[in-house]
């Protein structure tokens, strides 16, 4: 069984107004709908209006994706130079092994 999610929060500038769609097998869709998921009325008009406006703003999406790609490339370069193992994902996050505790790393990054 599989699920495919398409979440609009980040790239479309909808933080705090989550909206998405999911592709699922019919049997799972039936179960989820039975639990109240997938009801557009539950989203509220503001979420739906914001989603419609954001989908129409293809320039914002293009600029945002380019910015994320630029920042990801920069972090990949830094992690390569530091010889820290990391993922090579095409998303807006990178997993890497820092070789130290998260709290110590966070302090070092803040400095």
C-alpha positions as CSV (number, residue, x, y, z in Angstrom):
1,X,0.0,0.0,0.0
2,X,1.3,3.5,-0.8
3,X,0.5,7.1,-0.1
4,X,1.6,10.1,-2.1
5,X,1.4,13.5,-0.4
6,X,1.6,16.9,-2.0
7,X,1.9,19.5,0.7
8,X,1.7,23.2,-0.2
9,X,2.8,24.8,3.1
10,X,6.4,25.8,2.2
11,X,6.9,26.3,-1.5
12,X,3.5,28.1,-1.9
13,X,4.0,30.3,1.2
14,X,1.2,28.8,3.2
15,X,2.8,28.3,6.6
16,X,0.2,28.1,9.3
17,X,-2.5,27.3,6.7
18,X,-1.8,23.7,5.8
19,X,-3.4,22.3,2.8
20,X,-2.4,19.2,0.7
21,X,-3.7,16.4,-1.3
22,X,-3.1,12.7,-1.0
23,X,-3.2,9.9,-3.6
24,X,-4.2,6.6,-2.0
25,X,-5.7,3.3,-2.9
26,X,-9.5,3.3,-2.8
27,X,-9.7,1.1,0.3
28,X,-7.5,3.5,2.3
29,X,-9.4,6.6,0.9
30,X,-12.6,5.0,2.2
31,X,-11.1,4.5,5.7
32,X,-9.7,8.1,5.8
33,X,-12.9,9.7,4.6
34,X,-14.8,7.6,7.2
35,X,-12.6,9.4,9.9
36,X,-13.5,12.8,8.5
37,X,-10.4,13.4,6.4
38,X,-10.6,15.0,3.0
39,X,-13.6,17.2,3.7
40,X,-12.9,20.6,2.0
41,X,-15.4,22.3,4.4
42,X,-13.1,21.5,7.3
43,X,-10.4,23.6,5.7
44,X,-12.2,26.9,5.9
45,X,-12.6,29.5,3.2
46,X,-9.4,31.4,4.0
47,X,-7.3,28.3,3.5
48,X,-9.0,27.5,0.2
49,X,-8.8,31.1,-1.0
50,X,-5.1,31.3,-0.1
51,X,-4.4,28.0,-1.8
52,X,-6.1,29.1,-5.0
53,X,-4.1,32.3,-5.0
54,X,-0.8,30.6,-4.3
55,X,-1.3,28.1,-7.1
56,X,-1.8,31.0,-9.5
57,X,1.5,32.6,-8.5
58,X,3.9,30.5,-10.5
59,X,6.6,33.2,-10.3
60,X,6.8,32.8,-6.5
61,X,7.2,29.0,-6.8
62,X,9.9,29.4,-9.4
63,X,11.8,31.9,-7.3
64,X,11.4,29.9,-4.1
65,X,12.6,26.6,-5.7
66,X,15.6,28.4,-7.2
67,X,16.4,29.9,-3.7
68,X,16.1,26.5,-2.0
69,X,18.4,24.9,-4.7
70,X,21.0,27.7,-4.2
71,X,21.0,27.3,-0.4
72,X,21.1,23.5,-0.7
73,X,24.1,23.7,-3.0
74,X,25.8,26.0,-0.6
75,X,25.2,23.7,2.3
76,X,26.3,20.7,0.3
77,X,29.6,22.5,-0.5
78,X,30.2,23.4,3.1
79,X,29.5,19.8,4.2
80,X,31.8,18.4,1.5
81,X,34.5,20.8,2.6
82,X,34.1,19.7,6.2
83,X,34.0,16.1,5.0
84,X,30.7,15.4,6.8
85,X,28.6,12.6,5.3
86,X,25.3,13.9,4.1
87,X,22.3,13.1,1.9
88,X,22.1,14.2,-1.7
89,X,18.3,15.0,-1.7
90,X,16.5,17.4,-3.9
91,X,14.3,18.8,-1.1
92,X,14.4,21.7,1.3
93,X,16.4,19.8,3.9
94,X,19.7,17.9,4.2
95,X,20.5,15.2,6.7
96,X,24.2,15.0,7.8
97,X,26.3,13.3,10.4
98,X,28.0,16.1,12.4
99,X,30.1,13.8,14.6
100,X,28.9,15.6,17.7
101,X,25.8,16.1,19.8
102,X,23.0,18.3,18.4
103,X,23.2,20.8,21.2
104,X,26.9,21.4,20.7
105,X,26.4,21.7,16.9
106,X,23.6,24.2,17.4
107,X,25.7,26.3,19.6
108,X,28.6,26.2,17.1
109,X,26.3,27.1,14.2
110,X,24.8,30.1,16.2
111,X,28.3,31.5,16.7
